[in-house]
Amino acid sequence: MTDEIAYHYRQIIQLLGETPEREGLQDTPLRAAKAMQFLNAGYQQSLDDIVNNAVFESQTDEMVLVKDIELYSMCEHHLLPFIGKCHIAYLPNGKVLGLSKFARIVDMFARRMQIQENLTREIAEAVQDVTQARGVAVVIEARHLCMMMRGVEKQNSSMSSSVMLGDFRSNQATRQEFLMLVS
């Protein structure tokens, strides 16, 4: 598959008016193909493989928050990156999730072509599915190169998206506590 993707990158380079044989571009189609495969590796991963049974019994019932998980994703509209951070909180219901699994879940969904709003929901629903928590909250703050490098070219813009499930949706105090902790 890498060779096929590289072929198409070569075609794109040529259609843009460049010479793919030029010294600086000779290996670019292959490098770009490998980069695109890496940036979209989430399609080859599953939630079960990522979590790998790292859900543990626990009496903890207070909010658990993991902040500032860096993320790099690809806008499905322009195939340009968006870069940011993700905050995840959950209210355990007899089970806790291994800490590194939050970052792995974020990476799995971020390494797919999509929009930030959907990414936020996918992460929240995955954590809910794995932990069966009483509630899950996810906030993503990101900067989109499709808005910074092209179109309106607004360099200082950022986007925030949130999804609240369970008690984070129904309990205003819980929701406020989470939002205060991530602001």
N, C-alpha and C positions, 0 to 999 in steps of 0.2 A: 504494500500500500504506500510506503514512503516514496518509492520511485514514481508512482502514479501522481501523487500530490506534487512532487518536485517537478514533474513534467508540466503540470498546470501552472505552477509558479513561474517556470521559464516562459511559458506562453504569455502570462500576465506581464512579466517584465518586458517582453518584446512588444506587446500591444501598447504599453505605456510609452514606447519610443526609445527604450534603452537597448543596448546590445548585450544579450546574456553571455556572450563569449568574452566580454571585456574582463580584464584581469580581476578587478574587484568584485565582479558579479558571477564569475565562473562557478563557484561553489554555493552561491546564494540560494538557488532553488532547493537544493538538498537541505541546507541549514534551515531555511524557512519551513520546509515540510516537517522536519524533525521538531522544530519549535512549535508548530501548530499542533502536532500530535501530542506533545507534552502539555501544552496549554489546554488541551481538550481531553486529557486522560481520565477525567471523571466519568466519561461514557463507558469506560472499561471497568469501573468499580461498582460494587454493590454495598448497600448499607450493612448487610450481614458480615461481609468480609472486612469492612472498615471497623466495625464495633468488635468483632472477634470475641464475643462472649464476655466483654469487659463491663458487665452490669452486675453490681454486687448488692447483696442485702444490706440494709442500713436503717437505723432508727431515726436518722436525720429527717426532720420535717420542715426545717427553715429554708429560706431561699438560698440556693447555690448559684453564684454568678461567676462567669468566666468573661473577662473583659479584654478588649483590644486584640482580638484574634485577627491578624492581618489576612487580607484576602486579595486575590488577583483573579479577575474574571474577564470574559470577553462579551462585549455587547453584540447581541444577535442581529442588530440592525445594520451595523457598520463594520463589524469584525475588528473593532478597536477595543483596547483594554479599559476596564474600570478597576480602580485600586482603592482599597479602603480598609475598614476594620469592622469587626462583628462583635457584638456583645450578646451573650446567651445567659439566660437565667431559667431555673426551673425549681419547682416545689416538689421534692421527692415524695414518693408514695410507697415507701418500703424498699426502694432501690435507688442506687446512685450509679452514675456512669463514670468510667475511668477518665481522668482529666484530659489526657491527650486525644481522646476520642472526639471531643468537641472540635478541636482544630482539624482533625481528619474528616469529620463530617462537613465542616465548612469548605475544606479544600475539594472534597469530592464533588459537591454541587457547584462550587465556584469554577471548577475546571470543565465547564460546559458552556456553550453559547446560550445566552439568555439575557433577561432584563433583571435589574436589581430587585424589583418588587417580587418577582417569582422566586428568586434566590432566597430572599428573606423567608418566604412562606415554606419553601422546601426544607430549609434548615430547621425551622420551628416544628414542622410536622414530623421530621425524622427524629428529632430529640424526643418528641411526645411519643412516637411509635416505639422507640427503643426503651424509654424509661417508664412509660405509663404514669408520668408525673401528674400531679393535681393541676399543674399549669406550666406553661412554657412561654417565655418572652424572648424575642429576638429583635435587635436593632442593628441595622447596617448603615454606616456612614461611608460614602465613597465619592471619588472624583472620577468623572467620565471623560476619557480622551476624545470621544466622539463629540463632546460639547466644547472641549478645550482646544483641540487641534483643527477642527473643521466647523462648518456651520456658523454659529454665533460667536465662536472663539472667546468664550468667557473663562478666563484663567482661574478665577478665584471661586468658582461655583462648586458646590458639592450637593449631594443628595442624601437625605436620610429616609429610611423606610423602616417600618416596624410591623410585627405580627405578634398579637397577644392571644394565647389560647388558655382555656380553662379558667382558673382562678385569677390569672392576670387580666383576663377580659372582664370577668364578672365582679371582681373585688377592687374597687377604686383605690383603697389604701395600699394594697399589694402592688398594683400598677404604678402608683406614685412612688413607692419606695424604690422599685426597679428603675424608673426613669430618673429619680434623683441620684441613684448610685452610678448611672452611666453618663450623666451630664457633666 
